[in-house]
Amino acid sequence: MIDEFAKDNLHVRLRRDREALLWKLDGLSEYDARRPLTATGTNLLGLVKHMANVEARYFGEVFDRPFPEPLARWEDNDGSDQWAAEDETRDQIFGFCRRAWEHSDATINELPLDTPGHVPWWPQPHHDTNLFAVMVHVLGESNRHAGHADILRERIDGRTGMRAEHERPIDEEARAAYRAKIERVARAAAPVEAH
């Protein structure tokens, strides 16, 4: 009973984070969806592509249920799963993402939480694991990247939040006042030589 509750709870949260990640691209131009917004090149469409690859691998090869489409070998990762090439469309990446989710969902639905798995890219002695640990790990990755996406989207146009139904109109004046307040406190707390 507790296993099914835990599995369902983790799965609901994973689905929530997946949708939040896709929502972050809602209404963006191709440029804004793809452009690098950090020094390391992090971008919104790349986060979606990366998480689709993460799910395809973890809920596929780890449980000997390979994703039916070709994926680059994990050990050959060159970072290309973290950005969209010129000839890759948003629709193609979203389609890949949804197919990866379907594959992941089938694995999660069909296997019990204690199903053994093998993660060859994890360091020893952690190669051998189970579905519960992988679900927690992928949910952590999903949370982390949804948070990245939230910050990146805020940098583009100020939109924040997890879902459209929770979004409020942006009050630029209130935001500026709030940010100024935090800046004043940070400066007041810093040593004199930092000013």
N, C-alpha and C positions, 0 to 999 in steps of 0.2 A: 504493500500500500504506500509506504513512504517513498519507495523507489519511483513509482509512477507519478506521485505528487512532485518529487524533485525533478524528474525528467520533464514533465509537463511545464513546470515553472521555468526551468532553464530554457526550454524550447520557445515558450511564449516571449521571454525576454530577448532571445536571439532574433526572433521574427520582428520584434519591435525595433531593435537596433538596425536590422537590415533595412527596414522601410525608412527609418530616420536618415540613414546614409544616402539612400536614393533621393529622398525629399530635399536634401541639401543642394541638389542640382536643379531643382524645379525653377523654371523661368530664366535660367542663366544662358548666356550666349555660348557658342562653342569655345570661344577664346577664354571666357571666364571659367568654364567648366574644366579646361585643360591647363591653364597657365600655372606655372610654378609660383607658389605664394610664400615659400620659405627658402632659405639658403640651400636646403637639401633637395629642393624641387618638389616638395609635397604639393599635390593638386587634387581637386575634388574627384574628377573622373578616374584618376589613378587610384584613389582610395577605394572606389567601388570595384575596379578591376582587381586590385590586390586582394580585397576581401573575398571576391568570388574564387580566386585561385586558392586562398587559404582554406575555404570551405571545401572546394573540390578535392584538395589534397587530404585534409584531416578526416573528412567523412567518407573519403574514397579509399585511397591507398593504405591508410592506417588500419582499416578493417577489411582489407583484401576485397574491396568493392570499387575497383578503379573507375574513375570518371570516364564516361564513354568518348570524350573528346581528347585530343592530344594536349598535354601540358608539358612545359619545359621541366626537365629534371630539377628537383629541389637544389641539389648540389651545384647545378650549373646556373643558378639564379644570377642574372646580371642586372636586376633592377627593372627590367622591361615590363614586369607585371605591375609597376607602380605609376605608369603613365600611358597615355593613349597615343599610338602612332598616327601619323597623318591619314593613313588609309583605314583606320578603325573608326567606325561611327559610334556615336553615343548609343544608338539603338542596338548595334552589335554587342557592345559591352554590357548593356542592360539585359539583352537576351541571354548572353553567356552567364551573367549573374543569376538570372532567374532559373536557368537550367542547373546551375551549381546548387542553388537553394533546393530545387526539387530533388536533386540527387542526395543532398545532405538530409533533407526531411525524410526521405525514404530510409536512409540508414538509421536515423534517430528513431523513426517509428517502428522499424522492424527488429531492432536489436535491444536487448535488455541493458541496463546501465552497467552491469558488471562484465559485459562482453569484452574480452581481451583485444587489445590493439597493439600495434608496433609502430613507433615513430622513429625511423632511422636517423632523422636529422636532430633528434634530441640527444644530449650528451648522456653517456653511461653514468649511472645505472638506471636512467629514466626512460630508456627505449621502450620498455614494456609497460603498458598502461591499460586503461579501460575507457569505455564510452563516457562514463561520468567525468573522468579527468579531462578528456578531450572536449566535451561540451563546455566545461568550466573554462578551459583554455581558450577556445574559440569565442566564447561569450566575452571574455576579457579582451581579446583582440578586437572584437566588434565594438565593444564599449570605447576602447581607446581610440579607434579610428573614427567612430561617430563623434567623439569629442574633438578630435582634430578637425573634422569636417565642419563642426559647429563654429569653431574659431576661424577657419578659413572663410566660411560664408559670411561671417560677421565682418571680416576685413573687406570683402567685396562690396557688400551693400547694406550691412548692418542687421540683416535678418538673423535671428537666433531661435533656438528652441528645438524640440524633438519631433514635433508633428504640427501640421498646418492648423489643426483645431485648437492648439494651445498658443498660437502666434498672436501677438498683440501689435497694434500699430506702433511704429517707432516714433517716440517723442524725442527728437534730436536735442531740444533744449534741456530736458530732464536728464538725458544721457550725458550731455556735456557737463552739467552741474555735478552729477554723481561722479564722473571721472575726475573732475577738478578737485572734488572733496578728497578722493582717494590719493590724488597726487599731492595735495597739501599735507595729508597725514604721513605719506611716505617721506616727504622732504623733512617734516618735523621730527620724524623718528630717526632719520639718518644723521650720522655725525656731521658736525659743522663743515669739515673739509670737503664733504661730498657736494655741498651746495655750490 
